[in-house]
Amino acid sequence: MGIKTKPQNNKIGNRIQQSQGCISEQHPWFSFRYMTTNKQFNIESCNPGDLETTLKCLFSRLEELSKRPWVYWTQKPKANGLETMNYDELNFTANAEISLAKDTTIYLFRFDTYQGSGKGRIIGFKSSPCSVLHIIGFDIGFNAYKH
């Protein structure tokens, strides 16, 4: 006769498992592992005097994005939701640790910068339908792709 174990009712463990699921109702979370080394498209592109304002706006937007599920952002207009394009439309490449196909869907979210309303872009990809957005760059100078 085998030993019977009582199923654990660990609320914390159950919440962690549920939050790691890969469905569109999950909230975005962010990884910078594949951030471009091209300084023109990462945070180093900011002038030192503009950096603090841009970083505050960027953090505020990331915080806002993480509070709503992916499905919410896909239903919003691109001005305050998201827009998509193919990877080969970008004027830069992700970090060399990742090889992305030309037709990989890239997700763009607008954010404020020192320049004003909605001038920056958060640029990333996700392993659909997982909730993590791998941020590969930022468009602060409005030159990461043809606008």
C-alpha positions as CSV (number, residue, x, y, z in Angstrom):
1,M,0.0,0.0,0.0
2,G,1.4,3.4,-1.1
3,I,1.7,6.4,1.1
4,K,-1.1,8.9,0.4
5,T,-0.2,12.5,0.5
6,K,-2.6,15.2,1.2
7,P,-2.8,17.8,-1.6
8,Q,-1.2,21.0,-0.5
9,N,-3.4,24.1,-0.4
10,N,-0.6,26.6,-0.5
11,K,-2.3,29.8,-1.6
12,I,1.0,31.6,-2.4
13,G,2.2,28.7,-4.5
14,N,-1.1,28.5,-6.4
15,R,-1.1,32.2,-7.1
16,I,2.5,32.0,-8.5
17,Q,1.6,29.2,-10.8
18,Q,-1.4,31.0,-12.1
19,S,0.5,34.2,-12.6
20,Q,3.1,32.4,-14.8
21,G,0.5,31.2,-17.3
22,C,0.7,32.1,-21.0
23,I,-2.7,33.5,-21.8
24,S,-3.7,37.0,-23.1
25,E,-5.6,37.7,-19.9
26,Q,-2.2,37.9,-18.2
27,H,-0.6,41.2,-17.4
28,P,2.5,42.2,-19.3
29,W,5.8,41.9,-17.5
30,F,9.1,42.9,-18.9
31,S,12.6,41.5,-19.7
32,F,15.5,43.5,-20.9
33,R,17.7,40.5,-21.7
34,Y,17.7,41.2,-25.5
35,M,18.1,44.9,-25.3
36,T,20.0,46.3,-28.3
37,T,23.6,47.4,-27.8
38,N,23.1,50.1,-30.4
39,K,23.2,53.2,-28.2
40,Q,20.9,55.1,-30.6
41,F,18.1,52.8,-29.6
42,N,18.6,52.3,-25.9
43,I,18.3,54.7,-23.0
44,E,21.9,55.9,-23.6
45,S,20.5,57.9,-26.6
46,C,19.1,60.5,-24.1
47,N,21.1,63.6,-23.4
48,P,22.1,63.7,-19.7
49,G,19.9,66.7,-19.1
50,D,16.8,64.9,-20.5
51,L,17.5,61.5,-19.0
52,E,15.7,62.0,-15.6
53,T,12.5,63.2,-17.2
54,T,12.5,60.4,-19.8
55,L,13.2,57.7,-17.2
56,K,10.4,58.9,-15.0
57,C,8.0,58.8,-17.9
58,L,9.2,55.4,-19.1
59,F,8.9,53.9,-15.6
60,S,5.4,55.4,-15.2
61,R,4.4,53.8,-18.6
62,L,5.8,50.4,-17.7
63,E,4.0,50.5,-14.4
64,E,0.7,51.5,-16.2
65,L,1.2,48.7,-18.7
66,S,1.7,46.1,-16.1
67,K,-1.6,46.9,-14.4
68,R,-3.8,45.8,-17.3
69,P,-3.9,42.5,-19.2
70,W,-2.6,42.1,-22.7
71,V,-6.1,41.8,-24.1
72,Y,-6.9,45.3,-22.8
73,W,-3.9,46.9,-24.6
74,T,-4.8,45.2,-27.9
75,Q,-8.2,46.7,-27.8
76,K,-7.1,50.3,-27.3
77,P,-6.2,52.7,-30.1
78,K,-2.4,52.8,-30.8
79,A,-2.0,56.2,-29.2
80,N,-2.6,54.7,-25.8
81,G,-2.6,51.0,-26.5
82,L,-0.2,49.1,-28.7
83,E,0.8,48.8,-32.4
84,T,2.6,46.1,-34.2
85,M,5.0,45.7,-37.0
86,N,7.4,43.1,-38.4
87,Y,11.0,42.9,-37.0
88,D,12.5,43.6,-40.4
89,E,10.9,47.1,-40.4
90,L,13.2,48.2,-37.6
91,N,16.3,50.2,-38.2
92,F,18.3,48.2,-35.6
93,T,18.6,44.7,-34.3
94,A,18.1,43.1,-31.0
95,N,21.0,41.9,-28.8
96,A,23.1,39.1,-30.5
97,E,21.8,36.6,-27.9
98,I,18.6,36.2,-29.9
99,S,18.0,35.6,-33.5
100,L,14.6,36.9,-34.6
101,A,12.9,36.0,-37.9
102,K,12.1,38.9,-40.2
103,D,8.4,38.4,-39.7
104,T,8.5,38.3,-35.9
105,T,5.8,40.5,-34.5
106,I,7.2,43.6,-32.7
107,Y,5.0,45.4,-30.2
108,L,5.3,49.1,-29.7
109,F,3.9,51.1,-26.8
110,R,4.1,54.9,-26.8
111,F,5.4,56.8,-23.8
112,D,6.2,60.4,-22.9
113,T,9.7,61.7,-23.0
114,Y,11.4,65.0,-22.3
115,Q,10.1,66.0,-25.7
116,G,6.5,65.8,-24.7
117,S,3.4,63.6,-25.1
118,G,3.8,60.2,-26.7
119,K,7.1,60.9,-28.5
120,G,8.9,57.7,-27.2
121,R,8.3,54.1,-28.1
122,I,8.9,51.0,-26.1
123,I,9.9,48.3,-28.7
124,G,9.8,44.6,-27.9
125,F,8.6,41.1,-28.9
126,K,6.9,38.3,-27.0
127,S,6.8,34.6,-27.3
128,S,3.1,34.5,-28.1
129,P,1.0,34.0,-26.2
130,C,3.2,34.4,-23.1
131,S,2.9,37.6,-21.2
132,V,6.5,38.7,-21.0
133,L,7.5,41.5,-23.3
134,H,11.2,41.2,-24.2
135,I,12.1,44.9,-24.7
136,I,14.8,45.2,-27.4
137,G,14.9,49.0,-27.7
138,F,13.5,52.4,-27.3
139,D,12.7,55.0,-30.0
140,I,13.4,58.3,-28.3
141,G,14.8,60.1,-31.4
142,F,11.9,59.0,-33.7
143,N,14.2,57.0,-36.0
144,A,13.8,53.3,-35.0
145,Y,11.5,52.7,-38.0
146,K,9.7,54.5,-40.7
147,H,7.0,56.6,-39.0
